[in-house]
């Protein structure tokens, strides 16, 4: 490790680690002044996909984002300070694979890529292949002087050195890394089980029954879910759909479509009988089918930049309340979309009146309620947040058969709306707007934008789950498969208010529903069909645990106005810079974190980079990479180089050759070093390059 090189360590080689690496490479010529750069990427899992997007996961496991909406590269919409270096989206890359322009792809990946459309949902394994290619491509096209070394191990310790560097200790390696800056990009890290999970694990061990704690379905041990026997699945979100497929199609069953386009399921005989439920009792609603490669982001009419700035003036004071101050604007925005879509095929006069009168009224006011009642006389057609969130709460069920009939009708109607898409379904138009509006909500509530009590009660315990349920669900095909499995008797919905106890006398798990009378299920297998929450206070990840114990990081606290603040499980980072805050409440100058570890500091961090929308993941990755490069350049330019020769020579050499050209990674995007400011402006105006040249 050269003392005259800028040295950066990225912990985590998944999507955000890949973005951070790409941004280091993109900014190298701008900020490193010709200095060599050493980037160390640390992850025991394959570079690019990391742990989640693992090539070993079954191909039945799908993403819930369409191929045209997945990227790790900047585009013309990204307003970062660093140079833009466009690259292919997952869909564009799949087209390259199909044309035979990409090497190193598995036969399964090649077959899948050849069938991908912009609105297709790729397998997680294919996403892993895309990310692995992107990582290799970034390394291969890195500027001269940038070297990348991947360490297939875990980082287990991080500390300051006497000479101002960061020392990263690696599992199985004797010599630590000594670097200028560290980026913590672990994504979803391991946490210690809760007390309840420990009790259930102990119960399962003592009675020789099967318990799967919260985990990624692709990593779960499902051998204990035996053929023909009941298995309980607690949770009806995205993980539930994964388990549903692994325990059906993954065990040899087949989904078959007949001449009338009806989907049915043919069992293999190896499936267990799945009893499924949750508090809400309804599985996540399916994503709308939108057959476009580029879907423009919804532009809010009411949650505007001015409103966001107004609400942000109270950030950090604990005065803002989500329900009182922001949710009325969110409601007005979503219902603006919903009612316009609902009235689009009706009488033009009603739609015109809506557009004229609606904007002037305050949400929840008598005038607004009267306007909606006059424009939409049928109460069943009016938007209802409570009905959306808890549809089963207003229904009485006689027994499980009654509930099965009700939920089958609900799922069938949801599937119909998904296939209509947001252009023809007011419900899915509102859901699509809700998905996009998360960025505006994030801008208001992140970084102590609302009180801690409001964040806990209104966001963590309600709105986050509602958004995921209504707007971030699975592909429509998953709901169709669920209906087929219910019809085949493989899946039995249990109803809302699912309760599970461990019966010590019988040595089995007992399940029932508070809303469906007469139903009790005995099972020797229980699967927690949801992910564990990231929580630095319970982190079992060795690096985060040791850092927390040494006072190198702390849990994020959101203040309240008149009471103690709300301590979340997110890692506290500084506003704007994303520098990790130590236990002494001081931002560390050389440690950065973004993504899922800082959830609650910034809301909804698990969303990946999306093209054409000025993705915050890309903006943050760029800002962090630039800060790391500046740290290293300052250190090399001042420490141990008395006359600054190493810093001055490359700059002087560029001045002697003002017309020397430096070629970008893509064909036809040559740029000069004569005028850096003018070059950056040109780069932002560049057209997306010919992707056929990328390999």
C-alpha positions as CSV (number, residue, x, y, z in Angstrom):
1,X,0.0,0.0,0.0
2,X,1.7,3.1,-1.3
3,X,1.8,6.1,1.2
4,X,1.6,8.4,-1.8
5,X,-1.7,6.9,-3.0
6,X,-5.3,7.8,-2.0
7,X,-6.7,4.8,-0.3
8,X,-10.4,4.1,0.2
9,X,-12.2,1.1,1.7
10,X,-15.8,0.2,0.8
11,X,-17.4,-2.3,3.1
12,X,-20.1,-4.1,1.2
13,X,-20.0,-5.1,-2.5
14,X,-23.7,-4.9,-3.2
15,X,-25.5,-2.2,-5.2
16,X,-24.5,0.7,-3.0
17,X,-20.9,-0.5,-2.8
18,X,-20.9,-0.7,-6.6
19,X,-22.3,2.8,-6.9
20,X,-19.7,4.2,-4.5
21,X,-16.9,2.5,-6.5
22,X,-18.2,3.8,-9.8
23,X,-18.4,7.3,-8.3
24,X,-14.8,7.1,-7.1
25,X,-13.7,6.2,-10.6
26,X,-15.9,8.9,-12.2
27,X,-14.4,11.6,-9.9
28,X,-10.8,10.4,-9.9
29,X,-9.5,12.6,-12.7
30,X,-11.4,15.6,-11.3
31,X,-10.3,15.4,-7.6
32,X,-7.3,13.2,-7.4
33,X,-5.0,15.5,-9.5
34,X,-3.2,12.5,-11.0
35,X,-2.5,10.8,-7.7
36,X,-2.8,7.0,-7.7
37,X,-6.0,5.6,-6.0
38,X,-6.3,2.3,-4.3
39,X,-9.9,1.1,-3.6
40,X,-10.4,-1.9,-1.3
41,X,-13.8,-3.5,-1.5
42,X,-14.6,-5.9,1.4
43,X,-17.4,-8.5,1.2
44,X,-17.5,-12.3,1.7
45,X,-20.1,-12.4,-1.1
46,X,-19.5,-11.9,-4.8
47,X,-18.7,-8.3,-5.9
48,X,-21.7,-6.5,-7.4
49,X,-24.6,-8.6,-6.2
50,X,-23.3,-9.0,-2.7
51,X,-25.4,-11.1,-0.3
52,X,-28.9,-10.3,-1.5
53,X,-28.5,-10.6,-5.3
54,X,-26.9,-14.0,-5.1
55,X,-26.4,-16.1,-8.2
56,X,-27.0,-19.2,-6.1
57,X,-30.6,-18.2,-5.2
58,X,-33.4,-20.1,-7.1
59,X,-34.5,-18.4,-10.3
60,X,-38.1,-18.5,-9.0
61,X,-37.2,-15.6,-6.7
62,X,-38.1,-12.4,-8.5
63,X,-37.4,-8.7,-8.0
64,X,-40.3,-6.4,-7.4
65,X,-38.8,-3.7,-9.7
66,X,-39.1,-3.9,-13.5
67,X,-36.0,-4.3,-15.6
68,X,-36.3,-0.8,-17.1
69,X,-36.2,0.7,-13.6
70,X,-32.9,-0.8,-12.4
71,X,-29.5,0.8,-12.7
72,X,-26.2,1.6,-10.9
73,X,-25.1,4.3,-13.4
74,X,-25.8,8.0,-13.6
75,X,-27.8,9.6,-16.5
76,X,-28.8,13.0,-17.7
77,X,-31.3,13.6,-14.8
78,X,-28.7,13.1,-12.0
79,X,-27.7,16.5,-10.6
80,X,-24.6,15.3,-8.8
81,X,-21.4,17.4,-8.6
82,X,-19.3,14.7,-10.2
83,X,-19.0,13.8,-13.9
84,X,-21.8,11.7,-15.4
85,X,-20.9,8.3,-16.7
86,X,-24.0,6.7,-18.3
87,X,-24.3,2.9,-18.5
88,X,-27.0,0.4,-19.3
89,X,-30.1,-0.2,-17.2
90,X,-30.8,-3.9,-16.3
91,X,-33.1,-4.1,-19.4
92,X,-30.5,-2.5,-21.7
93,X,-27.9,-4.9,-20.4
94,X,-30.2,-7.9,-20.9
95,X,-30.5,-6.8,-24.6
96,X,-26.7,-6.8,-24.8
97,X,-26.6,-10.3,-23.3
98,X,-29.2,-11.5,-25.8
99,X,-27.1,-10.1,-28.6
100,X,-24.1,-12.0,-27.4
101,X,-22.1,-8.9,-26.4
102,X,-21.5,-9.9,-22.8
103,X,-19.2,-12.6,-21.6
104,X,-19.3,-14.7,-18.5
105,X,-23.1,-15.0,-18.2
106,X,-24.6,-18.4,-17.1
107,X,-26.8,-20.3,-19.6
108,X,-29.7,-19.7,-17.3
109,X,-29.0,-16.0,-17.3
110,X,-28.7,-15.9,-21.1
111,X,-32.0,-17.7,-21.5
112,X,-33.7,-15.3,-19.1
113,X,-32.1,-12.2,-20.6
114,X,-33.4,-13.1,-24.1
115,X,-36.9,-12.9,-22.9
116,X,-36.6,-9.8,-20.8
117,X,-38.8,-6.8,-21.6
118,X,-38.6,-3.3,-20.0
119,X,-41.6,-4.2,-17.8
120,X,-40.4,-7.7,-17.0
121,X,-39.5,-8.6,-13.4
122,X,-36.1,-10.3,-13.6
123,X,-35.0,-13.0,-11.2
124,X,-32.8,-12.0,-8.3
125,X,-30.1,-14.2,-9.7
126,X,-30.2,-12.3,-13.0
127,X,-29.9,-9.0,-11.1
128,X,-26.8,-10.6,-9.4
129,X,-25.4,-11.2,-12.9
130,X,-26.1,-7.7,-14.0
131,X,-24.5,-6.2,-10.9
132,X,-21.5,-8.5,-11.2
133,X,-21.1,-7.4,-14.8
134,X,-21.4,-3.7,-13.8
135,X,-18.7,-4.2,-11.1
136,X,-16.3,-5.8,-13.6
137,X,-17.1,-3.1,-16.2
138,X,-16.4,-0.3,-13.7
139,X,-13.1,-1.9,-12.7
140,X,-12.1,-2.6,-16.3
141,X,-12.9,1.0,-17.4
142,X,-11.4,2.7,-14.4
143,X,-9.0,5.6,-15.1
144,X,-5.3,5.0,-15.2
145,X,-3.9,5.1,-11.7
146,X,-7.1,3.6,-10.1
147,X,-6.6,0.1,-8.8
148,X,-9.3,-2.0,-7.2
149,X,-8.8,-5.0,-4.9
150,X,-11.7,-7.2,-3.7
151,X,-11.3,-8.9,-0.3
152,X,-13.7,-11.9,-0.1
153,X,-13.9,-11.7,3.7
154,X,-15.6,-9.8,6.4
155,X,-14.5,-6.5,8.0
156,X,-14.4,-7.1,11.7
157,X,-13.0,-3.9,13.2
158,X,-12.4,-0.2,12.5
159,X,-10.3,2.2,14.4
160,X,-8.3,5.4,14.1
161,X,-4.5,5.3,13.8
162,X,-2.0,7.7,15.3
163,X,-1.1,9.2,11.9
164,X,-4.8,10.0,11.1
165,X,-5.6,7.0,8.9
166,X,-8.4,4.4,9.3
167,X,-7.4,0.9,10.1
168,X,-9.8,-1.8,8.9
169,X,-9.3,-5.3,10.3
170,X,-10.3,-8.2,8.1
171,X,-11.3,-11.7,9.1
172,X,-8.6,-14.2,8.2
173,X,-6.0,-11.6,7.2
174,X,-3.1,-10.7,9.4
175,X,-2.4,-7.2,8.1
176,X,-5.2,-4.6,8.4
177,X,-6.0,-2.1,5.7
178,X,-4.8,1.4,6.4
179,X,-6.9,3.8,4.4
180,X,-7.9,7.5,4.2
181,X,-11.7,6.9,4.3
182,X,-14.2,4.1,4.8
183,X,-17.7,3.7,3.3
184,X,-20.0,1.5,5.2
185,X,-22.4,0.1,2.5
186,X,-23.4,-3.2,4.1
187,X,-27.0,-3.1,3.2
188,X,-29.2,-5.4,5.4
189,X,-26.8,-6.6,8.0
190,X,-27.2,-9.4,10.6
191,X,-28.8,-8.6,13.9
192,X,-29.3,-10.5,17.1
193,X,-32.7,-12.2,17.5
194,X,-35.4,-10.6,19.6
195,X,-36.4,-12.2,23.0
196,X,-39.5,-13.7,21.3
197,X,-37.4,-15.2,18.5
198,X,-35.0,-16.7,21.0
199,X,-37.9,-18.2,22.9
200,X,-39.4,-19.7,19.7
201,X,-36.0,-21.0,18.7
202,X,-35.5,-22.7,22.1
203,X,-39.0,-24.1,21.9
204,X,-38.3,-25.6,18.5
205,X,-35.1,-27.1,19.7
206,X,-36.6,-28.7,22.8
207,X,-39.6,-30.2,20.9
208,X,-37.8,-31.1,17.7
209,X,-40.1,-28.9,15.6
210,X,-39.2,-26.4,12.8
211,X,-38.8,-22.7,13.3
212,X,-37.4,-20.2,10.7
213,X,-36.7,-16.8,12.2
214,X,-36.8,-13.6,10.1
215,X,-34.4,-14.1,7.2
216,X,-33.9,-13.8,3.5
217,X,-36.0,-16.7,1.9
218,X,-33.1,-17.7,-0.4
219,X,-31.0,-18.5,2.7
220,X,-33.7,-20.1,4.8
221,X,-33.6,-23.8,5.8
222,X,-37.0,-25.1,4.6
223,X,-36.4,-28.8,5.1
224,X,-38.6,-28.9,8.2
225,X,-41.6,-27.8,6.1
226,X,-42.6,-31.4,5.3
227,X,-44.8,-32.5,2.4
228,X,-48.5,-32.7,3.2
229,X,-48.1,-31.2,6.7
230,X,-49.3,-27.8,7.9
231,X,-46.7,-25.0,8.0
232,X,-47.5,-21.6,9.4
233,X,-46.3,-18.5,7.5
234,X,-46.5,-15.3,9.6
235,X,-46.4,-12.2,7.3
236,X,-47.9,-11.4,4.0
237,X,-45.4,-9.1,2.4
238,X,-42.8,-9.7,-0.3
239,X,-41.0,-12.4,1.7
240,X,-44.3,-14.3,2.0
241,X,-44.5,-14.5,-1.8
242,X,-41.0,-15.8,-2.0
243,X,-41.7,-18.5,0.5
244,X,-45.0,-19.3,-1.3
245,X,-43.1,-20.0,-4.5
246,X,-40.2,-21.9,-2.9
247,X,-42.6,-24.2,-1.2
248,X,-44.7,-24.9,-4.3
249,X,-43.1,-24.4,-7.7
250,X,-39.7,-24.7,-5.9
251,X,-40.7,-28.3,-4.9
252,X,-41.6,-29.5,-8.3
253,X,-45.2,-28.2,-8.8
254,X,-46.2,-26.4,-12.0
255,X,-48.3,-23.4,-12.8
256,X,-50.2,-24.1,-16.0
257,X,-52.2,-21.7,-18.2
258,X,-55.2,-23.1,-20.2
259,X,-56.6,-21.9,-23.5
260,X,-58.8,-19.3,-21.7
261,X,-55.6,-17.8,-20.1
262,X,-56.7,-19.1,-16.7
263,X,-53.8,-20.1,-14.4
264,X,-54.0,-23.3,-12.3
265,X,-51.5,-25.2,-10.2
266,X,-50.5,-28.8,-10.5
267,X,-49.0,-30.1,-7.3
268,X,-46.0,-32.4,-7.2
269,X,-46.9,-33.9,-3.8
270,X,-43.9,-32.5,-2.1
271,X,-45.6,-29.3,-1.0
272,X,-46.6,-28.6,2.6
273,X,-50.0,-27.1,3.4
274,X,-49.4,-23.4,3.9
275,X,-51.6,-21.6,6.5
276,X,-50.8,-17.9,6.0
277,X,-51.7,-14.7,7.8
278,X,-50.7,-11.4,9.4
279,X,-52.2,-8.6,11.4
280,X,-53.9,-7.0,8.3
281,X,-54.8,-10.4,6.9
282,X,-54.3,-9.2,3.3
283,X,-51.2,-9.9,1.2
284,X,-49.4,-7.0,-0.4
285,X,-51.2,-5.6,-3.4
286,X,-49.7,-6.2,-6.8
287,X,-47.8,-3.7,-8.8
288,X,-49.6,-2.2,-11.8
289,X,-48.5,-3.4,-15.2
290,X,-47.0,-0.4,-17.1
291,X,-45.8,-1.4,-20.6
292,X,-43.2,1.4,-21.1
293,X,-39.5,1.4,-21.0
294,X,-39.2,4.8,-19.3
295,X,-42.0,5.7,-16.9
296,X,-41.9,9.4,-16.0
297,X,-41.9,10.2,-12.3
298,X,-45.0,11.8,-11.0
299,X,-44.6,15.5,-10.4
300,X,-46.5,16.6,-7.3
301,X,-49.0,19.5,-7.5
302,X,-49.3,20.1,-3.7
303,X,-46.3,18.5,-1.9
304,X,-44.1,21.1,-3.7
305,X,-40.6,22.2,-3.1
306,X,-42.0,25.3,-1.4
307,X,-44.1,23.2,1.0
308,X,-41.1,21.0,1.7
309,X,-38.9,24.0,2.5
310,X,-41.7,25.5,4.7
311,X,-42.0,22.2,6.7
312,X,-38.2,21.8,6.9
313,X,-37.8,25.1,8.8
314,X,-39.0,23.2,11.9
315,X,-36.6,20.3,11.4
316,X,-34.8,19.3,14.6
317,X,-37.2,21.0,16.9
318,X,-39.8,18.3,17.4
319,X,-42.6,20.6,16.4
320,X,-43.7,18.9,13.1
321,X,-46.2,16.1,13.3
322,X,-46.7,13.8,10.3
323,X,-50.4,13.3,10.7
324,X,-51.1,17.0,11.3
325,X,-48.6,18.8,9.1
326,X,-47.7,16.5,6.2
327,X,-50.3,13.8,5.7
328,X,-53.1,16.2,4.7
329,X,-50.8,17.3,1.8
330,X,-50.1,13.7,0.9
331,X,-53.8,12.9,1.0
332,X,-54.7,15.8,-1.2
333,X,-52.0,14.8,-3.6
334,X,-53.0,11.1,-3.9
335,X,-56.7,11.9,-4.1
336,X,-56.0,14.5,-6.8
337,X,-54.5,11.7,-8.9
338,X,-57.2,9.2,-7.9
339,X,-60.2,11.4,-8.7
340,X,-58.8,12.7,-11.9
341,X,-58.4,9.1,-13.1
342,X,-61.8,8.1,-11.8
343,X,-63.6,10.9,-13.6
344,X,-61.6,10.7,-16.8
345,X,-64.1,8.4,-18.4
346,X,-67.2,10.1,-17.0
347,X,-68.8,13.4,-17.6
348,X,-66.3,16.0,-18.8
349,X,-68.0,18.7,-16.7
350,X,-67.2,16.9,-13.5
351,X,-63.6,16.5,-14.3
352,X,-63.3,20.1,-15.3
353,X,-64.9,21.2,-12.1
354,X,-62.6,19.0,-10.1
355,X,-59.5,20.5,-11.8
356,X,-60.9,24.0,-11.2
357,X,-62.1,23.8,-7.6
358,X,-60.1,21.1,-5.9
359,X,-56.7,22.8,-5.7
360,X,-58.1,25.7,-3.7
361,X,-59.6,23.6,-0.9
362,X,-57.8,22.4,2.2
363,X,-57.8,18.7,2.6
364,X,-60.4,17.6,5.2
365,X,-62.3,20.9,5.0
366,X,-66.1,21.0,4.7
367,X,-65.7,22.6,1.3
368,X,-63.4,19.7,0.1
369,X,-65.8,17.1,1.5
370,X,-68.8,18.7,-0.2
371,X,-67.0,19.0,-3.5
372,X,-66.0,15.3,-3.5
373,X,-69.5,14.2,-2.5
374,X,-71.0,16.2,-5.3
375,X,-68.5,14.9,-7.9
376,X,-68.6,11.3,-6.7
377,X,-72.1,10.5,-5.4
378,X,-71.4,6.9,-4.7
379,X,-69.5,6.6,-1.4
380,X,-68.1,3.2,-2.4
381,X,-66.1,5.0,-5.2
382,X,-64.6,7.6,-2.9
383,X,-61.0,7.3,-1.6
384,X,-60.8,5.8,1.9
385,X,-57.5,5.5,3.6
386,X,-58.8,3.2,6.3
387,X,-60.5,0.9,3.8
388,X,-57.3,0.7,1.8
389,X,-55.1,0.0,4.8
390,X,-57.4,-2.5,6.7
391,X,-60.0,-3.8,4.2
392,X,-61.0,-6.7,6.4
393,X,-61.8,-4.6,9.4
394,X,-65.2,-3.6,8.1
395,X,-66.3,-7.2,7.4
396,X,-67.7,-9.9,9.7
397,X,-66.7,-13.5,8.7
398,X,-68.6,-16.6,9.7
399,X,-65.8,-19.1,9.3
400,X,-62.6,-19.7,7.3
401,X,-64.6,-20.6,4.1
402,X,-66.3,-17.3,4.3
403,X,-63.0,-15.5,4.7
404,X,-61.5,-17.5,1.8
405,X,-64.4,-16.4,-0.5
406,X,-63.9,-12.8,0.5
407,X,-60.1,-12.7,0.1
408,X,-60.3,-14.5,-3.2
409,X,-62.6,-11.8,-4.5
410,X,-60.3,-9.1,-3.2
411,X,-57.2,-10.6,-4.8
412,X,-59.1,-11.1,-8.1
413,X,-60.2,-7.5,-8.2
414,X,-56.6,-6.3,-7.3
415,X,-55.3,-8.4,-10.2
416,X,-57.8,-6.9,-12.6
417,X,-56.8,-3.4,-11.6
418,X,-53.1,-4.2,-12.0
419,X,-53.7,-5.5,-15.6
420,X,-55.6,-2.3,-16.4
421,X,-52.6,-0.3,-15.2
422,X,-52.6,3.3,-14.0
423,X,-53.9,4.7,-17.3
424,X,-57.2,2.8,-16.8
425,X,-57.4,2.1,-13.1
426,X,-57.8,5.0,-10.6
427,X,-56.7,2.7,-7.8
428,X,-53.4,1.8,-9.5
429,X,-52.9,5.4,-10.7
430,X,-53.0,6.5,-7.0
431,X,-50.7,3.7,-6.0
432,X,-48.1,4.7,-8.7
433,X,-48.3,8.3,-7.4
434,X,-47.9,7.1,-3.8
435,X,-44.7,5.2,-4.8
436,X,-43.2,8.2,-6.5
437,X,-44.3,10.6,-3.7
438,X,-42.0,8.8,-1.3
439,X,-39.2,11.1,-2.3
440,X,-41.0,14.2,-1.3
441,X,-42.2,12.6,2.0
442,X,-38.5,11.5,2.5
443,X,-37.3,15.1,2.1
444,X,-39.7,16.3,4.8
445,X,-39.4,13.6,7.4
446,X,-35.8,12.6,7.1
447,X,-33.0,14.2,9.3
448,X,-35.4,15.0,12.2
449,X,-38.0,16.6,10.0
450,X,-40.8,15.5,12.3
451,X,-41.0,14.7,16.0
452,X,-39.7,11.4,17.3
453,X,-43.1,10.4,18.6
454,X,-44.7,11.1,15.3
455,X,-42.0,9.2,13.4
456,X,-42.5,6.2,15.7
457,X,-46.3,6.2,15.7
458,X,-47.2,7.6,12.3
459,X,-44.3,6.5,10.1
460,X,-42.7,3.4,11.6
461,X,-45.9,1.9,12.9
462,X,-48.3,2.9,10.1
463,X,-47.4,4.9,7.0
464,X,-44.3,2.9,6.0
465,X,-46.2,-0.4,6.1
466,X,-49.1,1.2,4.2
467,X,-46.9,2.4,1.4
468,X,-45.2,-1.0,1.1
469,X,-48.6,-2.8,1.1
470,X,-50.4,-0.5,-1.4
471,X,-47.6,0.7,-3.7
472,X,-44.5,-1.6,-3.5
473,X,-46.0,-5.0,-3.8
474,X,-45.0,-8.0,-6.0
475,X,-45.5,-8.5,-9.7
476,X,-49.1,-9.2,-10.7
477,X,-48.1,-12.8,-11.6
478,X,-47.5,-13.5,-8.0
479,X,-51.1,-12.6,-7.0
480,X,-52.3,-14.8,-9.9
481,X,-50.1,-17.7,-8.6
482,X,-51.5,-17.1,-5.0
483,X,-55.0,-17.4,-6.3
484,X,-54.1,-20.7,-8.1
485,X,-52.5,-22.1,-5.0
486,X,-55.6,-21.2,-2.9
487,X,-57.8,-22.9,-5.5
488,X,-55.5,-26.0,-5.4
489,X,-55.8,-26.2,-1.6
490,X,-52.0,-25.6,-1.1
491,X,-52.5,-22.2,0.6
492,X,-55.1,-21.5,3.2
493,X,-55.5,-17.8,4.2
494,X,-56.2,-17.6,8.0
495,X,-57.6,-14.1,8.2
496,X,-56.6,-10.9,10.0
497,X,-55.3,-10.7,13.5
498,X,-53.2,-13.9,13.2
499,X,-52.1,-15.2,16.6
500,X,-49.4,-17.9,17.2
501,X,-48.5,-19.5,20.4
502,X,-46.1,-22.3,21.3
503,X,-47.9,-25.1,23.1
504,X,-45.5,-26.8,25.6
505,X,-47.9,-29.7,26.4
506,X,-48.4,-30.7,22.7
507,X,-45.0,-29.5,21.5
508,X,-46.6,-27.7,18.5
509,X,-47.3,-24.2,17.3
510,X,-51.0,-23.1,17.6
511,X,-52.4,-20.5,15.2
512,X,-55.7,-18.7,15.0
513,X,-57.3,-15.5,13.8
514,X,-59.0,-12.9,16.0
515,X,-61.5,-12.2,13.2
516,X,-62.3,-15.7,11.9
517,X,-64.1,-17.8,14.4
518,X,-63.6,-21.5,14.9
519,X,-60.2,-21.7,13.2
520,X,-57.2,-23.2,15.0
521,X,-54.3,-24.8,13.3
522,X,-51.7,-27.1,14.9
523,X,-48.4,-27.2,13.0
524,X,-44.8,-28.4,13.6
525,X,-43.4,-25.7,11.4
526,X,-43.4,-21.9,11.7
527,X,-41.8,-19.5,9.2
528,X,-41.5,-15.8,10.0
529,X,-42.2,-14.6,6.5
530,X,-40.5,-11.2,6.9
531,X,-37.0,-9.7,7.1
532,X,-35.4,-8.7,10.4
533,X,-35.3,-5.0,11.0
534,X,-31.8,-3.4,10.8
535,X,-31.0,-2.1,14.2
536,X,-27.5,-1.1,15.2
537,X,-28.3,-1.7,18.8
538,X,-28.8,-5.4,18.0
539,X,-26.2,-5.7,15.3
540,X,-24.3,-9.0,15.2
541,X,-22.3,-7.9,12.2
542,X,-18.8,-7.9,13.7
543,X,-17.8,-4.5,12.3
544,X,-20.9,-2.6,13.4
545,X,-21.0,-4.4,16.8
546,X,-17.3,-3.5,17.6
547,X,-17.8,0.0,16.3
548,X,-20.8,0.6,18.5
549,X,-19.2,-0.9,21.6
550,X,-16.1,1.3,21.1
551,X,-18.3,4.4,20.8
552,X,-17.6,4.8,17.1
553,X,-21.2,4.9,16.1
554,X,-24.6,5.3,17.8
555,X,-28.3,4.8,17.3
556,X,-30.1,7.8,15.7
557,X,-32.4,9.8,18.0
558,X,-35.2,11.9,16.7
559,X,-36.1,14.7,19.2
560,X,-39.5,15.5,20.6
561,X,-40.7,18.9,21.7
562,X,-41.5,18.2,25.4
563,X,-40.3,14.6,26.1
564,X,-37.2,12.4,25.5
565,X,-36.5,11.7,21.9
566,X,-37.2,8.5,19.9
567,X,-34.2,6.2,19.7
568,X,-34.3,4.3,16.4
569,X,-32.2,1.5,15.1
570,X,-30.6,3.5,12.4
571,X,-26.9,4.5,12.4
572,X,-26.7,8.2,13.2
573,X,-25.0,10.1,10.3
574,X,-24.6,13.8,9.7
575,X,-27.0,15.7,7.5
576,X,-25.8,16.1,3.9
577,X,-22.4,14.5,4.4
578,X,-23.5,11.1,5.7
579,X,-20.5,11.0,8.0
580,X,-21.0,8.5,10.8
581,X,-21.7,10.2,14.2
582,X,-19.7,8.8,17.1
583,X,-21.0,8.2,20.6
584,X,-19.6,11.7,21.4
585,X,-22.0,13.2,18.9
586,X,-19.2,14.3,16.6
587,X,-19.2,13.4,12.9
588,X,-16.2,11.3,12.0
589,X,-14.4,13.0,9.0
590,X,-13.4,9.7,7.4
591,X,-16.3,7.3,8.0
592,X,-19.5,7.4,5.9
593,X,-22.6,5.2,5.6
594,X,-25.7,5.2,3.4
595,X,-28.5,2.8,2.5
596,X,-30.4,0.5,4.9
597,X,-28.0,1.0,7.8
598,X,-29.1,4.6,8.1
599,X,-32.9,3.9,7.9
600,X,-34.8,6.4,10.0
601,X,-32.1,9.0,9.5
602,X,-33.4,8.9,5.9
603,X,-36.7,7.3,5.2
604,X,-37.0,4.3,2.8
605,X,-33.3,3.7,2.2
606,X,-33.8,0.2,0.7
607,X,-34.9,1.6,-2.6
608,X,-32.3,0.9,-5.3
609,X,-31.1,3.4,-7.9
610,X,-33.7,4.1,-10.5
611,X,-32.8,5.7,-13.9
612,X,-34.3,8.9,-15.2
613,X,-35.4,10.3,-11.8
614,X,-32.3,11.9,-10.3
615,X,-31.9,9.0,-7.9
616,X,-30.9,9.9,-4.3
617,X,-28.8,6.7,-4.1
618,X,-26.6,8.0,-7.0
619,X,-26.5,11.6,-5.5
620,X,-25.4,10.3,-2.1
621,X,-22.9,7.9,-3.6
622,X,-21.3,10.7,-5.6
623,X,-21.1,13.0,-2.6
624,X,-19.5,10.3,-0.4
625,X,-17.0,9.3,-3.1
626,X,-16.0,13.0,-3.6
627,X,-15.5,13.5,0.1
628,X,-13.3,10.3,0.3
629,X,-11.2,11.5,-2.6
630,X,-10.7,14.9,-1.1
631,X,-9.6,13.4,2.2
632,X,-7.0,11.3,0.5
633,X,-5.8,14.1,-1.8
634,X,-5.3,16.4,1.2
635,X,-3.4,13.8,3.2
636,X,-1.1,12.8,0.3
637,X,-0.6,16.4,-0.7
638,X,0.5,17.5,2.8
639,X,1.8,14.6,4.9
640,X,5.2,13.2,4.0
641,X,5.7,15.1,0.8
642,X,7.7,18.1,1.8
643,X,7.7,20.0,-1.5
644,X,4.3,18.8,-2.8
645,X,6.0,17.4,-5.8
646,X,3.6,14.5,-6.2
647,X,0.7,16.8,-6.2
648,X,2.1,19.5,-8.5
649,X,3.6,17.5,-11.3
650,X,0.4,16.0,-12.8
651,X,-1.3,19.5,-12.7
652,X,1.6,21.1,-14.4
653,X,1.7,18.3,-17.0
654,X,-1.9,19.0,-17.9
655,X,-1.1,22.7,-18.3
656,X,1.7,21.9,-20.7
657,X,-0.7,19.8,-22.7
658,X,-4.0,21.7,-22.7
659,X,-5.4,19.8,-25.7
660,X,-4.6,16.3,-24.5
661,X,-7.7,14.1,-24.6
662,X,-9.0,11.7,-22.0
663,X,-11.4,9.2,-23.4
664,X,-14.5,8.2,-21.4
665,X,-15.6,4.6,-21.0
666,X,-18.1,4.9,-23.8
667,X,-17.7,5.4,-27.5
668,X,-18.1,8.9,-28.8
669,X,-17.7,10.7,-25.5
670,X,-14.2,12.3,-25.6
671,X,-13.5,15.1,-23.3
672,X,-10.5,17.5,-22.7
673,X,-8.9,18.7,-19.6
674,X,-8.3,22.3,-20.8
675,X,-11.3,23.7,-19.0
676,X,-12.7,21.6,-16.2
677,X,-15.8,23.7,-15.6
678,X,-16.8,23.8,-19.2
679,X,-16.1,20.1,-19.5
680,X,-18.5,19.3,-16.6
681,X,-21.3,21.4,-18.3
682,X,-20.8,19.5,-21.5
683,X,-20.9,16.2,-19.7
684,X,-24.3,17.0,-18.2
685,X,-25.7,17.7,-21.7
686,X,-24.3,14.5,-23.3
687,X,-26.6,12.1,-24.9
688,X,-26.8,8.6,-23.6
689,X,-24.0,6.6,-25.4
690,X,-24.4,3.8,-27.8
691,X,-24.8,0.9,-25.4
692,X,-23.7,-1.6,-28.0
693,X,-20.1,-0.5,-27.3
694,X,-20.3,-1.6,-23.7
695,X,-19.0,-5.1,-23.0
